[in-house]
Amino acid sequence: MRHLWAALMVAIAISLVSALPAAAQGNADPMAPAIEAYRAGRYEQALLVAAPLAEKGNVQAQLMLGSIYNNGEGVAPNPPVAARWFAKAAAQGDASAQYALGMLMEYGGVEGAGPSAARKHFRDAAAQDHIAAQTELGLMYTTGRGGAQDLDEAATWFGRAAAKGNADAQYYLGTLYAAGKGKPRDVGEAARYFRLAADQGQPQAAYQLGLMLQDGVGTEKNLAQAAKRFQQAAQKGVSGAQTSLAFAYLGGDGVEKNDTLATKWFVEAAMRGDALAQDRLARLYFLGQGVTRDISAALLWLTLAERNGMNDDTLRSAMEPEITPEIRAEVEAEIEKLEKAHATAN
């Protein structure tokens, strides 16, 4: 999804790219030494050159300082100082700074941060055709964060960013077409936008396109292509795609049947909390299909699936005669250990 560090690097990248032609032509660009130092990783030198220029109102210098302080490049990370410099550049109408400031207002936890402030800055940048800001603004209209929910407005902003090739916007626009919200329901258009986004590596779009290819919804049914899209999304950690890919290997749907690979992908999804994958993994361990038969492992995954809301009375009844007090105690201890590890990680 969306990471603040990556988002703010977009702002500085735009600044550097826009400055390079002038420097290359030998023009007296006061930011050229700072840009050269920054690109070489000499952040302290870049900061020394850019700071006085930023104080004098140089927008590129203000953008650079904002990125340096936000990312902790050569200095300790300081989001409040980053926000101050982005705000100065944003006040001069710089779209990259407006977007970066919006990201800090939405995700950075700086003073004055909040959804309404983020929406304002995203809107300012989006109005200047800042593609990432248009996508963020579309999300805020979709969810109602920072103001009224308006799916028509969300579709408008997603559409503008999607037309310029933004993969996330293409995915979100596809979801609106699929649901008939903000756009007339059109599964063909949904599949088209999912394909555009998936071809750029958007994992959720690849998963949704896989489901449509699997069922022949909005596109011609093609189990082999569905499996490829599930694989694309599964490799990027989409649990639903991992489960779908596991079922494809289990049934030989679009791929050669392979119980071992089915188990591998059920494990990946189960570890991410997918209840269906946990239940199927329990069945595989109980049957010894694709794995060595293991009643303890079967009970572990069945219990986790039940805790996630999936009851499998048939499997539970079949397993009960083989569950000894020792196995039950072993599984309870393992689940307690997993829960503690999860709590520590969060």
C-alpha positions as CSV (number, residue, x, y, z in Angstrom):
1,M,0.0,0.0,0.0
2,R,1.0,3.5,0.8
3,H,4.1,4.4,2.8
4,L,4.9,7.9,4.0
5,W,8.6,7.6,3.3
6,A,8.0,6.6,-0.3
7,A,5.4,9.3,-0.8
8,L,7.7,12.0,0.4
9,M,10.5,10.8,-1.8
10,V,8.2,11.4,-4.7
11,A,8.2,15.1,-3.8
12,I,11.9,15.4,-3.7
13,A,12.3,13.3,-6.8
14,I,10.1,15.7,-8.7
15,S,12.1,18.6,-7.3
16,L,15.4,17.1,-8.4
17,V,14.3,16.0,-11.9
18,S,12.9,19.5,-12.6
19,A,16.2,21.1,-11.6
20,L,18.5,18.8,-13.5
21,P,18.1,20.3,-17.0
22,A,19.1,23.8,-15.9
23,A,22.2,22.4,-14.0
24,A,23.1,20.3,-17.1
25,Q,23.0,23.4,-19.3
26,G,25.4,25.3,-17.0
27,N,22.8,27.8,-15.8
28,A,23.5,29.4,-12.5
29,D,21.1,27.4,-10.5
30,P,21.7,28.0,-6.8
31,M,20.2,24.6,-5.9
32,A,22.5,22.6,-8.3
33,P,25.2,21.9,-5.7
34,A,22.6,20.8,-3.1
35,I,20.9,18.5,-5.7
36,E,24.3,17.0,-6.7
37,A,25.1,16.4,-3.0
38,Y,21.7,14.9,-2.3
39,R,21.8,12.5,-5.2
40,A,25.3,11.4,-4.1
41,G,24.0,10.7,-0.6
42,R,26.0,13.6,0.9
43,Y,23.0,14.8,2.9
44,E,24.8,17.0,5.4
45,Q,26.3,19.0,2.5
46,A,23.0,19.2,0.7
47,L,21.4,20.5,3.9
48,L,24.1,23.2,4.3
49,V,23.6,24.5,0.8
50,A,19.8,24.2,0.8
51,A,19.0,25.7,4.2
52,P,19.8,29.4,3.5
53,L,18.1,29.1,0.1
54,A,15.0,27.7,1.8
55,E,15.0,30.6,4.3
56,K,14.9,32.9,1.3
57,G,11.9,31.2,-0.1
58,N,13.4,28.8,-2.7
59,V,10.7,26.1,-3.2
60,Q,13.1,23.4,-4.3
61,A,15.2,24.0,-1.2
62,Q,12.2,23.9,1.0
63,L,11.1,20.6,-0.5
64,M,14.6,19.2,0.0
65,L,14.7,20.2,3.6
66,G,11.2,18.7,4.2
67,S,12.3,15.4,2.7
68,I,15.7,15.4,4.6
69,Y,14.0,16.0,8.0
70,N,11.2,13.6,7.4
71,N,13.4,10.8,6.2
72,G,16.2,11.4,8.6
73,E,18.9,11.7,5.9
74,G,22.0,13.0,7.6
75,V,20.0,14.3,10.5
76,A,17.7,12.8,13.2
77,P,14.1,12.3,11.8
78,N,12.0,15.4,12.7
79,P,8.5,15.3,11.1
80,P,7.4,18.6,12.7
81,V,10.4,20.4,11.1
82,A,9.6,18.6,7.8
83,A,6.0,19.7,8.0
84,R,7.1,23.3,8.5
85,W,9.3,23.3,5.4
86,F,6.6,21.5,3.3
87,A,4.1,24.1,4.5
88,K,6.3,26.9,3.3
89,A,6.6,25.4,-0.2
90,A,2.9,24.5,-0.2
91,A,1.9,28.1,0.6
92,Q,3.7,29.1,-2.6
93,G,1.5,26.7,-4.6
94,D,3.9,23.8,-5.1
95,A,1.8,20.6,-5.7
96,S,4.5,18.2,-4.5
97,A,4.8,20.1,-1.2
98,Q,1.0,20.1,-0.9
99,Y,0.9,16.4,-1.4
100,A,3.7,15.7,1.0
101,L,2.1,17.9,3.6
102,G,-1.2,16.1,3.1
103,M,0.6,12.8,3.8
104,L,2.1,14.2,7.0
105,M,-1.4,15.4,8.0
106,E,-2.9,12.0,7.3
107,Y,-0.2,9.7,8.5
108,G,2.6,11.6,10.2
109,G,1.0,12.6,13.5
110,V,2.5,16.1,13.5
111,E,0.8,19.1,15.2
112,G,-2.4,20.1,13.5
113,A,-2.6,16.7,11.7
114,G,-6.0,15.3,10.9
115,P,-8.1,14.0,8.1
116,S,-9.7,17.4,7.3
117,A,-6.3,19.1,7.0
118,A,-5.0,16.2,4.9
119,R,-8.0,16.4,2.5
120,K,-7.4,20.1,2.0
121,H,-3.8,19.7,1.0
122,F,-4.6,16.7,-1.2
123,R,-7.3,18.7,-2.9
124,D,-4.9,21.6,-3.5
125,A,-2.3,19.3,-5.1
126,A,-4.9,17.3,-7.0
127,A,-6.3,20.4,-8.6
128,Q,-2.8,20.9,-10.1
129,D,-2.9,17.4,-11.6
130,H,-0.7,15.7,-8.9
131,I,-1.5,12.1,-9.6
132,A,-0.8,10.6,-6.2
133,A,-2.8,13.4,-4.5
134,Q,-5.7,12.7,-6.8
135,T,-5.6,9.0,-5.7
136,E,-5.4,9.9,-2.0
137,L,-8.3,12.4,-2.4
138,G,-10.3,9.7,-4.1
139,L,-9.8,7.5,-1.1
140,M,-10.9,10.2,1.3
141,Y,-14.1,10.7,-0.6
142,T,-14.6,6.9,-0.7
143,T,-14.3,6.5,3.0
144,G,-15.6,9.9,4.2
145,R,-12.4,10.7,5.9
146,G,-11.8,14.4,6.5
147,G,-15.3,15.4,5.2
148,A,-18.4,14.1,3.4
149,Q,-18.4,10.7,1.7
150,D,-19.0,11.2,-2.0
151,L,-18.5,8.2,-4.3
152,D,-19.2,10.2,-7.4
153,E,-16.4,12.6,-6.5
154,A,-14.2,9.7,-5.6
155,A,-14.7,8.2,-9.1
156,T,-13.9,11.5,-10.7
157,W,-10.5,11.8,-9.0
158,F,-9.7,8.1,-9.4
159,G,-10.6,8.5,-13.1
160,R,-8.2,11.4,-13.6
161,A,-5.3,9.6,-11.9
162,A,-6.2,6.3,-13.7
163,A,-6.1,8.1,-17.1
164,K,-2.5,9.0,-16.3
165,G,-1.6,5.5,-15.5
166,N,-1.7,5.4,-11.7
167,A,-2.1,1.7,-10.8
168,D,-3.7,2.2,-7.5
169,A,-6.3,4.6,-9.0
170,Q,-7.0,2.1,-11.7
171,Y,-7.6,-0.6,-9.1
172,Y,-9.9,1.7,-7.0
173,L,-11.8,2.7,-10.1
174,G,-12.3,-0.9,-11.0
175,T,-13.8,-1.6,-7.6
176,L,-16.3,1.2,-8.1
177,Y,-17.3,-0.2,-11.5
178,A,-17.6,-3.7,-9.9
179,A,-19.8,-2.5,-7.1
180,G,-21.8,0.0,-9.2
181,K,-20.9,2.8,-6.7
182,G,-19.9,6.2,-8.1
183,K,-20.1,4.6,-11.5
184,P,-22.7,2.5,-13.2
185,R,-22.1,-1.2,-12.5
186,D,-20.0,-2.5,-15.4
187,V,-18.0,-5.7,-14.7
188,G,-16.3,-5.4,-18.1
189,E,-14.9,-2.0,-17.2
190,A,-14.0,-3.3,-13.8
191,A,-12.0,-6.2,-15.4
192,R,-10.3,-3.7,-17.8
193,Y,-9.2,-1.5,-15.0
194,F,-8.1,-4.4,-12.8
195,R,-6.0,-5.7,-15.8
196,L,-4.4,-2.3,-16.3
197,A,-3.4,-2.1,-12.7
198,A,-2.4,-5.7,-12.4
199,D,-0.1,-5.3,-15.4
200,Q,1.7,-2.7,-13.4
201,G,2.1,-5.0,-10.4
202,Q,-0.8,-3.8,-8.3
203,P,-1.4,-7.0,-6.2
204,Q,-5.0,-6.4,-5.1
205,A,-6.0,-5.8,-8.8
206,A,-4.2,-9.0,-9.8
207,Y,-6.2,-10.9,-7.2
208,Q,-9.6,-9.4,-8.3
209,L,-8.7,-10.0,-12.0
210,G,-7.9,-13.6,-11.1
211,L,-11.3,-14.1,-9.5
212,M,-13.0,-12.7,-12.6
213,L,-11.0,-14.9,-14.9
214,Q,-11.8,-17.9,-12.7
215,D,-15.5,-17.3,-12.9
216,G,-15.7,-15.7,-16.4
217,V,-17.1,-12.4,-15.0
218,G,-16.5,-9.4,-17.1
219,T,-13.9,-11.3,-19.1
220,E,-13.6,-14.7,-20.8
221,K,-13.1,-17.6,-18.3
222,N,-9.5,-18.7,-18.3
223,L,-8.3,-20.9,-15.4
224,A,-4.7,-20.8,-16.4
225,Q,-4.6,-17.0,-16.5
226,A,-6.5,-16.9,-13.3
227,A,-3.9,-19.0,-11.6
228,K,-1.1,-16.7,-13.0
229,R,-2.9,-13.6,-11.5
230,F,-3.4,-15.4,-8.2
231,Q,0.4,-16.2,-8.3
232,Q,1.2,-12.6,-9.0
233,A,-0.8,-11.4,-6.0
234,A,0.1,-14.3,-3.7
235,Q,3.8,-13.6,-4.1
236,K,3.1,-10.1,-2.8
237,G,1.3,-11.3,0.3
238,V,-2.4,-11.1,-0.6
239,S,-3.9,-13.8,1.6
240,G,-7.0,-14.2,-0.5
241,A,-4.9,-14.8,-3.6
242,Q,-2.7,-17.3,-1.7
243,T,-5.8,-19.2,-0.7
244,S,-7.2,-19.2,-4.2
245,L,-3.8,-20.3,-5.6
246,A,-3.7,-23.1,-3.1
247,F,-7.2,-24.3,-4.2
248,A,-6.0,-24.2,-7.8
249,Y,-3.1,-26.5,-7.0
250,L,-5.3,-28.7,-4.9
251,G,-7.8,-29.2,-7.7
252,G,-5.5,-28.8,-10.7
253,D,-7.5,-25.8,-11.9
254,G,-5.3,-24.0,-14.5
255,V,-2.2,-25.5,-13.1
256,E,-0.9,-29.0,-12.7
257,K,-2.3,-30.6,-9.5
258,N,0.2,-30.4,-6.7
259,D,-0.8,-31.1,-3.1
260,T,2.6,-30.0,-1.8
261,L,2.3,-26.5,-3.4
262,A,-1.3,-26.3,-2.3
263,T,-0.2,-26.9,1.3
264,K,2.6,-24.3,0.9
265,W,0.1,-21.6,-0.1
266,F,-2.5,-22.6,2.4
267,V,0.2,-22.1,5.1
268,E,1.2,-18.7,3.7
269,A,-2.5,-17.6,3.9
270,A,-3.2,-19.3,7.2
271,M,-0.2,-17.5,8.8
272,R,-1.9,-14.2,7.7
273,G,-5.1,-15.2,9.5
274,D,-7.2,-16.4,6.5
275,A,-9.8,-18.6,8.2
276,L,-10.6,-20.6,5.0
277,A,-6.9,-21.4,4.5
278,Q,-6.6,-22.4,8.2
279,D,-9.6,-24.7,7.9
280,R,-8.3,-26.3,4.7
281,L,-4.9,-26.7,6.2
282,A,-6.4,-28.5,9.2
283,R,-8.1,-30.9,6.7
284,L,-4.8,-31.6,4.9
285,Y,-3.0,-32.4,8.1
286,F,-5.9,-34.6,9.3
287,L,-5.9,-36.5,6.0
288,G,-2.1,-36.4,5.5
289,Q,-2.6,-34.9,2.0
290,G,0.4,-33.0,0.8
291,V,1.9,-33.2,4.3
292,T,2.7,-35.8,7.0
293,R,-0.5,-36.6,8.9
294,D,-0.4,-34.7,12.2
295,I,-3.4,-34.5,14.5
296,S,-1.8,-31.8,16.6
297,A,-1.2,-29.5,13.6
298,A,-4.8,-30.3,12.4
299,L,-6.2,-29.3,15.7
300,L,-4.1,-26.1,15.9
301,W,-5.3,-24.8,12.5
302,L,-8.9,-25.9,13.1
303,T,-8.9,-24.0,16.4
304,L,-7.5,-20.9,14.8
305,A,-10.1,-21.1,12.0
306,E,-12.9,-21.4,14.6
307,R,-11.5,-18.4,16.4
308,N,-11.7,-16.5,13.2
309,G,-15.3,-17.4,12.7
310,M,-15.2,-20.5,10.5
311,N,-16.8,-23.6,12.1
312,D,-16.2,-27.0,10.5
313,D,-18.3,-29.4,12.5
314,T,-17.7,-32.3,10.2
315,L,-13.9,-32.1,10.6
316,R,-14.2,-31.4,14.4
317,S,-16.3,-34.5,14.8
318,A,-14.0,-36.6,12.8
319,M,-11.0,-35.5,14.8
320,E,-12.4,-35.7,18.3
321,P,-11.7,-39.5,18.8
322,E,-8.0,-38.9,18.2
323,I,-7.5,-35.8,20.3
324,T,-5.9,-36.8,23.6
325,P,-5.5,-34.5,26.6
326,E,-1.8,-34.2,25.8
327,I,-2.6,-33.1,22.2
328,R,-5.1,-30.6,23.5
329,A,-2.7,-29.2,26.0
330,E,0.1,-29.0,23.4
331,V,-2.2,-27.1,21.0
332,E,-3.4,-24.7,23.7
333,A,0.2,-23.9,24.7
334,E,1.1,-23.3,21.1
335,I,-1.8,-21.0,20.5
336,E,-1.0,-19.0,23.6
337,K,2.6,-18.6,22.3
338,L,1.3,-17.4,18.9
339,E,-1.0,-14.9,20.6
340,K,1.8,-13.5,22.7
341,A,4.1,-13.2,19.7
342,H,1.3,-11.4,17.8
343,A,0.6,-9.0,20.7
344,T,4.4,-8.2,20.9
345,A,4.6,-7.6,17.1
346,N,1.7,-5.1,17.3
